[in-house]
Amino acid sequence: MNIALRSPISRRTFLRSTGAALALPFLEAMMPRLGAASPTPPRRFIGMMTNMGILPDQFFPTTAGRDYESTPYLDILKEHRNDLTVFSGVSLPGVDGGHAAEKSFLTCAPGASRGSFRNSISLDQFMAEKVGSETRFPSLALMIGSDNLSLSWTRSGSMIPPQSSPLKLYQQLFIEDTTEGKALAVQRLKDDRSLLDSLREKSKRLEREVGAADRERLDQYFTSVRELERRLAAAEGWVNQPKPVVKTPKPEEIGDRNDLPKCNRVMFDLVRLALETDSTRIVTVCASLAGITARTIPGVKSNTHELTHHGNREEKLDELRRIEAAQFQDLAVFLTGLRQTGEQGRTLLDQSSVLYGTNMGSANAHSNDNLPVLLAGGGFKHGQHLAFDRKHNYPLSNLFVSLIQRMGIEAGSFSSGTTTMKGLETA
């Protein structure tokens, strides 16, 4: 691990803010030199979506189970076959709208095509509410591509703006703020808490004047306020803690968003570093390719969105296969990096659930069923193709329940997910 702590840290070190004590996350520097058993390393989640679909015939195996026959895209991941599970016949109940379904990939909120659509909390933010305060950054919302699109949504249905600049992300993770910058950060947090105090007082007065249904809604609001207060207190405690020191130099800013392989590699390297340094345990990465012409990939000269409306014309399919294959090659390199990173006798891949998929089963037809999805790592029993009914899809949201529980969070449901994923067991 290419990390150096600036000073020794005791296991009993606490971050203190506004009278509340928050224990630091486990660091290897806190381990006793001799004698004691190593605690279990933390669980992590990485959610990735490419928003222009994945060609089904290049992805889905035709046979199920552990002896499934591979496909062109899965061949690219053959080194990780025993570290991943492939799903077919899955979708998100009620989620429609073709491209609009990209907003619901991690929220499962139905009706994205309707003008009255209101999103709900995303899987990563549900996790961050429960365990996010254990790290400096409760979660990271990242984007590769041309549009301002994020997979992360708050409980109130607001999109969390994504970070698309590798340089700014590196600075956020590893470059110390100035004294003035830290003071401003603390002041912003205090201002936010003062605003919450004011809102709480106004809401309490309102509570005495409304009916039972509105009081129930206000009670839900108060729960959200208490959760936000807890997260603000945690954030204030991290302000003066030193950031990790890494040997990896800061990246150059991406000058050409159309250089998809370079954008992928740089961002994926930073995701691995963020997890390795325990700066966060929850990351989303959205590949937003509608406006991208990935001309640095040999043989590609057309806009990705235009290629997805291929009409089965071979020349367009050839270009699209090249783009998607390049994405799977970058995913393979990312998984290899996680597997090669050791952590207390395990690997970072063992401890990290990596969800990779798309919001459209067929971008050419704008369909939102039969979604190409795979899950790697995370300590599950992998090496299989879980094939469900392609006419009557199995809820992908049940997989989200499994992922929540794997993070150590007690929950029996999430959105349309009412149970854990059938056929997926922990190792």
C-alpha positions as CSV (number, residue, x, y, z in Angstrom):
1,M,0.0,0.0,0.0
2,N,1.6,3.3,-1.1
3,I,0.4,5.3,1.9
4,A,2.4,7.1,4.6
5,L,0.8,8.5,7.7
6,R,2.3,11.8,8.9
7,S,2.3,10.8,12.5
8,P,1.6,7.7,14.6
9,I,-2.1,7.3,15.5
10,S,-3.4,5.5,18.5
11,R,-6.4,3.2,18.1
12,R,-8.1,5.3,20.8
13,T,-7.8,8.5,18.8
14,F,-11.2,10.1,18.3
15,L,-12.5,12.9,16.2
16,R,-14.4,15.3,18.4
17,S,-17.0,17.8,17.2
18,T,-19.8,19.6,19.0
19,G,-19.4,17.2,22.0
20,A,-19.8,14.0,20.0
21,A,-17.0,11.5,19.7
22,L,-16.5,9.7,16.4
23,A,-14.0,6.8,16.2
24,L,-11.5,6.9,13.3
25,P,-11.8,4.1,10.8
26,F,-9.4,1.3,11.1
27,L,-5.9,2.0,9.7
28,E,-3.0,-0.5,9.5
29,A,-0.9,2.1,11.5
30,M,-3.3,1.5,14.4
31,M,-2.5,-2.3,14.6
32,P,-0.3,-3.4,17.5
33,R,3.1,-4.7,16.4
34,L,2.7,-8.1,17.9
35,G,0.2,-10.4,19.5
36,A,-3.3,-9.2,18.5
37,A,-5.4,-10.6,15.7
38,S,-6.2,-8.3,12.8
39,P,-9.7,-6.9,12.7
40,T,-11.8,-7.6,9.6
41,P,-11.1,-5.0,6.8
42,P,-14.1,-2.9,5.8
43,R,-16.6,-3.6,3.1
44,R,-16.9,-1.3,0.1
45,F,-19.2,-0.7,-2.8
46,I,-18.6,0.6,-6.4
47,G,-21.6,1.2,-8.7
48,M,-20.8,1.7,-12.4
49,M,-23.2,2.4,-15.3
50,T,-22.7,3.0,-18.9
51,N,-25.7,4.9,-20.2
52,M,-25.7,3.9,-23.9
53,G,-26.4,0.3,-23.4
54,I,-24.4,-2.9,-24.0
55,L,-25.0,-5.1,-27.0
56,P,-26.9,-8.1,-25.7
57,D,-25.4,-10.7,-28.1
58,Q,-21.9,-9.7,-27.1
59,F,-22.6,-10.0,-23.4
60,F,-25.2,-12.6,-22.5
61,P,-24.1,-16.2,-22.3
62,T,-26.5,-18.7,-24.0
63,T,-26.1,-21.2,-21.2
64,A,-26.6,-20.8,-17.4
65,G,-24.9,-22.0,-14.3
66,R,-21.2,-22.3,-13.5
67,D,-20.3,-24.0,-16.8
68,Y,-21.7,-21.2,-19.0
69,E,-20.2,-20.6,-22.4
70,S,-18.4,-17.3,-22.5
71,T,-19.1,-14.4,-24.9
72,P,-16.9,-11.8,-26.6
73,Y,-17.2,-9.2,-23.8
74,L,-17.0,-11.8,-21.0
75,D,-13.8,-13.2,-22.7
76,I,-12.2,-9.8,-22.0
77,L,-12.9,-10.5,-18.3
78,K,-11.9,-14.2,-18.4
79,E,-9.1,-13.6,-15.9
80,H,-11.8,-12.7,-13.4
81,R,-14.4,-15.3,-14.3
82,N,-14.3,-16.9,-10.8
83,D,-14.6,-13.4,-9.3
84,L,-17.8,-12.3,-11.0
85,T,-21.5,-13.3,-11.6
86,V,-23.3,-12.5,-14.8
87,F,-27.0,-11.8,-14.7
88,S,-29.6,-12.1,-17.4
89,G,-33.4,-11.7,-17.4
90,V,-33.3,-8.9,-14.8
91,S,-34.7,-5.4,-14.8
92,L,-36.0,-2.7,-12.4
93,P,-39.8,-3.0,-11.9
94,G,-41.7,0.0,-13.3
95,V,-38.5,1.7,-14.6
96,D,-39.1,2.8,-18.2
97,G,-38.4,5.7,-20.5
98,G,-35.5,4.5,-22.6
99,H,-32.6,6.9,-21.9
100,A,-34.6,8.5,-19.1
101,A,-34.1,5.3,-17.1
102,E,-30.4,6.3,-16.5
103,K,-31.8,8.4,-13.6
104,S,-33.2,5.3,-11.9
105,F,-30.3,2.8,-12.3
106,L,-29.4,3.0,-8.6
107,T,-32.7,4.4,-7.2
108,C,-35.2,1.9,-8.9
109,A,-37.7,4.8,-8.9
110,P,-40.4,4.0,-11.5
111,G,-41.9,6.3,-14.1
112,A,-38.8,8.1,-15.3
113,S,-40.5,8.9,-18.5
114,R,-43.3,10.9,-16.8
115,G,-43.2,14.7,-16.5
116,S,-44.2,14.3,-12.8
117,F,-41.3,11.9,-12.1
118,R,-39.6,12.5,-8.8
119,N,-36.5,10.4,-8.0
120,S,-35.7,8.7,-4.7
121,I,-32.6,7.9,-2.8
122,S,-29.9,5.9,-4.6
123,L,-28.4,2.7,-3.4
124,D,-25.0,4.4,-2.6
125,Q,-26.6,7.2,-0.6
126,F,-28.7,4.7,1.4
127,M,-25.4,3.1,2.3
128,A,-23.7,6.4,2.9
129,E,-26.4,7.4,5.4
130,K,-25.6,4.3,7.5
131,V,-21.8,3.9,7.2
132,G,-20.5,7.0,5.4
133,S,-19.4,8.9,8.5
134,E,-16.7,6.3,9.0
135,T,-14.6,7.8,6.3
136,R,-13.6,11.4,5.3
137,F,-15.8,11.2,2.2
138,P,-19.1,9.4,2.9
139,S,-19.3,8.7,-0.8
140,L,-17.9,9.9,-4.2
141,A,-20.1,10.6,-7.2
142,L,-18.0,10.5,-10.4
143,M,-18.6,10.8,-14.1
144,I,-16.7,10.0,-17.3
145,G,-18.0,11.5,-20.5
146,S,-19.7,14.6,-21.8
147,D,-22.9,15.3,-19.8
148,N,-23.5,16.3,-16.2
149,L,-25.0,13.0,-15.2
150,S,-24.7,11.3,-11.8
151,L,-25.9,7.9,-10.4
152,S,-26.2,9.4,-6.9
153,W,-29.4,10.9,-5.6
154,T,-30.4,12.2,-2.2
155,R,-33.4,11.1,-0.2
156,S,-35.3,14.2,-1.4
157,G,-34.7,13.1,-5.0
158,S,-32.0,15.6,-5.9
159,M,-29.0,14.6,-8.1
160,I,-25.6,14.9,-6.4
161,P,-23.4,16.7,-8.9
162,P,-20.7,14.4,-10.2
163,Q,-17.0,15.1,-10.2
164,S,-15.6,14.6,-13.7
165,S,-12.2,16.2,-13.3
166,P,-9.4,13.7,-12.3
167,L,-7.2,16.5,-11.2
168,K,-9.8,18.1,-8.9
169,L,-10.6,14.6,-7.5
170,Y,-7.0,14.0,-6.7
171,Q,-6.7,17.4,-5.0
172,Q,-9.9,16.7,-3.0
173,L,-8.6,13.3,-1.9
174,F,-4.9,14.0,-1.2
175,I,-3.9,17.7,-1.3
176,E,-4.1,19.4,2.1
177,D,-6.3,22.5,2.3
178,T,-4.8,25.8,3.4
179,T,-5.4,27.1,6.9
180,E,-7.8,29.6,5.4
181,G,-9.5,26.9,3.4
182,K,-10.0,24.7,6.5
183,A,-11.4,27.7,8.4
184,L,-13.9,28.4,5.6
185,A,-14.9,24.7,5.5
186,V,-15.6,24.8,9.3
187,Q,-17.6,28.0,8.9
188,R,-19.7,26.5,6.1
189,L,-20.5,23.5,8.2
190,K,-21.5,25.8,11.1
191,D,-23.7,27.8,8.8
192,D,-25.4,24.6,7.6
193,R,-26.0,23.5,11.1
194,S,-27.5,26.9,12.0
195,L,-29.8,26.6,9.0
196,L,-30.9,23.2,10.2
197,D,-31.6,24.6,13.7
198,S,-33.8,27.3,12.1
199,L,-35.6,24.8,9.9
200,R,-36.2,22.5,12.9
201,E,-37.8,25.3,15.0
202,K,-40.0,26.4,12.1
203,S,-41.1,22.8,11.4
204,K,-41.9,22.2,15.1
205,R,-44.2,25.2,15.2
206,L,-45.8,24.0,12.0
207,E,-46.3,20.5,13.4
208,R,-48.8,21.9,16.0
209,E,-51.0,23.3,13.2
210,V,-51.2,20.4,10.7
211,G,-53.2,17.2,10.4
212,A,-52.0,13.6,11.1
213,A,-50.8,12.9,7.6
214,D,-48.7,16.0,7.5
215,R,-47.3,15.3,10.9
216,E,-46.2,11.9,9.6
217,R,-44.4,13.6,6.7
218,L,-42.8,16.1,9.2
219,D,-41.6,13.2,11.3
220,Q,-39.9,11.7,8.2
221,Y,-38.4,15.2,7.7
222,F,-37.1,15.3,11.3
223,T,-35.4,11.9,10.7
224,S,-33.6,13.3,7.7
225,V,-32.6,16.4,9.7
226,R,-31.1,14.3,12.5
227,E,-29.3,12.2,9.9
228,L,-27.9,15.3,8.2
229,E,-26.8,16.7,11.5
230,R,-24.9,13.5,12.3
231,R,-23.1,13.7,8.9
232,L,-22.3,17.4,9.4
233,A,-20.8,16.6,12.8
234,A,-18.7,13.9,11.2
235,A,-17.6,16.1,8.4
236,E,-16.5,18.8,10.8
237,G,-14.4,16.3,12.7
238,W,-12.5,15.4,9.5
239,V,-11.5,19.0,8.6
240,N,-8.3,19.1,10.6
241,Q,-7.3,15.4,10.2
242,P,-4.4,15.0,7.7
243,K,-5.1,13.5,4.3
244,P,-3.3,10.4,3.2
245,V,0.0,10.8,1.5
246,V,0.3,8.8,-1.7
247,K,3.3,8.2,-4.1
248,T,1.1,8.5,-7.1
249,P,1.6,11.9,-8.8
250,K,-1.3,14.1,-9.5
251,P,-2.9,13.4,-12.9
252,E,-3.1,15.9,-15.8
253,E,-6.4,17.4,-16.5
254,I,-8.3,15.6,-19.2
255,G,-8.1,17.8,-22.3
256,D,-10.2,15.6,-24.6
257,R,-13.4,14.0,-23.2
258,N,-13.6,11.9,-26.3
259,D,-10.4,10.0,-25.3
260,L,-12.6,7.4,-23.5
261,P,-9.8,4.9,-22.7
262,K,-7.7,7.5,-21.1
263,C,-10.6,9.0,-19.1
264,N,-11.5,5.5,-17.9
265,R,-7.9,4.6,-16.8
266,V,-7.2,7.8,-15.0
267,M,-10.6,7.8,-13.1
268,F,-10.4,4.1,-12.3
269,D,-6.9,4.5,-10.8
270,L,-8.2,7.3,-8.6
271,V,-11.1,5.2,-7.5
272,R,-8.7,2.4,-6.4
273,L,-6.5,4.9,-4.6
274,A,-9.6,6.4,-2.8
275,L,-10.6,2.9,-1.6
276,E,-7.0,1.8,-0.8
277,T,-6.5,4.9,1.5
278,D,-9.9,4.4,3.0
279,S,-10.8,7.9,2.0
280,T,-14.2,6.5,1.1
281,R,-15.9,3.1,0.9
282,I,-18.7,4.0,-1.5
283,V,-18.2,5.2,-5.1
284,T,-20.4,5.6,-8.2
285,V,-19.1,6.1,-11.7
286,C,-21.4,7.1,-14.5
287,A,-20.1,6.7,-18.1
288,S,-22.2,9.3,-19.9
289,L,-21.4,8.7,-23.6
290,A,-24.2,10.4,-25.5
291,G,-22.0,13.2,-26.8
292,I,-18.8,11.2,-27.0
293,T,-17.0,10.3,-30.3
294,A,-14.4,7.8,-29.0
295,R,-12.1,8.4,-32.0
296,T,-8.9,7.4,-30.1
297,I,-10.2,3.8,-30.2
298,P,-9.0,2.4,-33.6
299,G,-11.8,2.1,-36.1
300,V,-14.2,4.5,-34.3
301,K,-15.2,7.7,-36.1
302,S,-18.9,8.1,-35.2
303,N,-20.8,9.5,-32.2
304,T,-21.7,6.9,-29.7
305,H,-25.4,7.8,-29.4
306,E,-25.7,7.7,-33.2
307,L,-24.1,4.2,-33.2
308,T,-26.6,2.8,-30.7
309,H,-29.3,3.4,-33.3
310,H,-27.5,1.0,-35.6
311,G,-30.6,-0.6,-37.2
312,N,-28.4,-3.8,-37.3
313,R,-26.1,-2.2,-39.9
314,E,-22.8,-4.0,-39.6
315,E,-20.6,-1.0,-40.1
316,K,-22.2,0.8,-37.1
317,L,-22.3,-2.4,-35.0
318,D,-18.6,-2.8,-35.6
319,E,-17.8,0.6,-34.3
320,L,-20.1,0.1,-31.3
321,R,-18.5,-3.2,-30.5
322,R,-15.1,-1.5,-30.5
323,I,-16.3,1.1,-28.0
324,E,-17.9,-1.4,-25.6
325,A,-15.0,-3.8,-25.8
326,A,-12.7,-1.0,-24.8
327,Q,-14.9,-0.3,-21.8
328,F,-14.7,-3.9,-20.7
329,Q,-10.9,-3.9,-21.2
330,D,-10.7,-0.9,-18.8
331,L,-13.0,-2.7,-16.4
332,A,-10.7,-5.8,-16.5
333,V,-7.7,-3.6,-15.7
334,F,-9.6,-2.0,-12.8
335,L,-10.6,-5.4,-11.3
336,T,-7.0,-6.6,-11.7
337,G,-5.8,-3.6,-9.7
338,L,-8.2,-4.3,-6.9
339,R,-7.2,-7.9,-6.9
340,Q,-3.5,-7.1,-6.7
341,T,-4.0,-4.7,-3.8
342,G,-3.5,-6.6,-0.5
343,E,-5.4,-5.8,2.7
344,Q,-4.8,-7.8,5.9
345,G,-4.4,-11.1,4.1
346,R,-7.2,-10.4,1.6
347,T,-7.5,-8.4,-1.5
348,L,-9.3,-5.1,-2.1
349,L,-11.5,-7.0,-4.6
350,D,-12.5,-9.5,-1.9
351,Q,-13.8,-6.6,0.2
352,S,-15.3,-4.5,-2.7
353,S,-18.6,-5.2,-4.4
354,V,-18.3,-3.9,-8.0
355,L,-21.6,-3.5,-9.8
356,Y,-21.4,-2.9,-13.6
357,G,-24.3,-2.5,-15.9
358,T,-26.5,-0.3,-18.0
359,N,-30.0,1.2,-18.0
360,M,-31.0,-0.2,-21.3
361,G,-31.3,-3.8,-22.4
362,S,-31.3,-2.6,-26.0
363,A,-30.3,1.0,-26.8
364,N,-31.4,0.5,-30.4
365,A,-35.0,-0.2,-29.2
366,H,-34.8,2.0,-26.1
367,S,-36.0,-1.0,-24.0
368,N,-35.4,-1.1,-20.3
369,D,-35.8,-4.8,-19.7
370,N,-33.2,-7.7,-19.8
371,L,-30.5,-5.4,-18.5
372,P,-26.9,-6.6,-19.0
373,V,-25.4,-6.6,-15.5
374,L,-22.6,-8.2,-13.7
375,L,-21.3,-8.2,-10.1
376,A,-17.6,-8.7,-9.2
377,G,-15.8,-9.2,-5.9
378,G,-17.4,-8.4,-2.5
379,G,-16.9,-11.9,-1.0
380,F,-19.8,-13.5,-2.9
381,K,-19.7,-17.0,-4.4
382,H,-19.1,-16.1,-8.0
383,G,-18.1,-17.9,-11.3
384,Q,-21.7,-18.3,-12.5
385,H,-24.4,-17.0,-14.9
386,L,-27.7,-16.5,-13.1
387,A,-30.2,-16.7,-15.8
388,F,-33.8,-15.5,-15.1
389,D,-36.9,-15.3,-17.3
390,R,-36.3,-12.9,-20.1
391,K,-40.1,-12.3,-20.6
392,H,-41.0,-11.9,-17.0
393,N,-37.8,-10.4,-15.5
394,Y,-36.5,-10.9,-12.0
395,P,-36.1,-7.7,-10.0
396,L,-32.6,-6.4,-10.2
397,S,-33.5,-4.3,-7.1
398,N,-33.2,-7.6,-5.0
399,L,-29.5,-7.6,-5.8
400,F,-29.4,-4.1,-4.2
401,V,-30.7,-5.6,-0.9
402,S,-27.9,-8.2,-1.0
403,L,-25.4,-5.4,-1.5
404,I,-26.8,-3.4,1.3
405,Q,-26.6,-6.3,3.7
406,R,-23.0,-7.1,2.5
407,M,-22.1,-3.7,3.7
408,G,-23.1,-4.7,7.2
409,I,-26.3,-2.7,7.1
410,E,-29.5,-4.3,8.5
411,A,-32.2,-3.9,5.8
412,G,-34.8,-6.3,4.4
413,S,-35.8,-4.2,1.4
414,F,-34.8,-1.3,-0.8
415,S,-37.2,0.4,-3.2
416,S,-38.8,-2.4,-5.2
417,G,-36.4,-4.9,-3.8
418,T,-38.1,-7.0,-1.2
419,T,-35.6,-9.7,-0.6
420,T,-32.0,-10.7,-1.4
421,M,-30.9,-11.9,-4.8
422,K,-32.0,-15.5,-5.6
423,G,-29.0,-17.7,-6.3
424,L,-26.3,-15.3,-5.0
425,E,-24.6,-16.4,-1.8
426,T,-21.7,-15.1,0.2
427,A,-18.5,-17.0,0.2
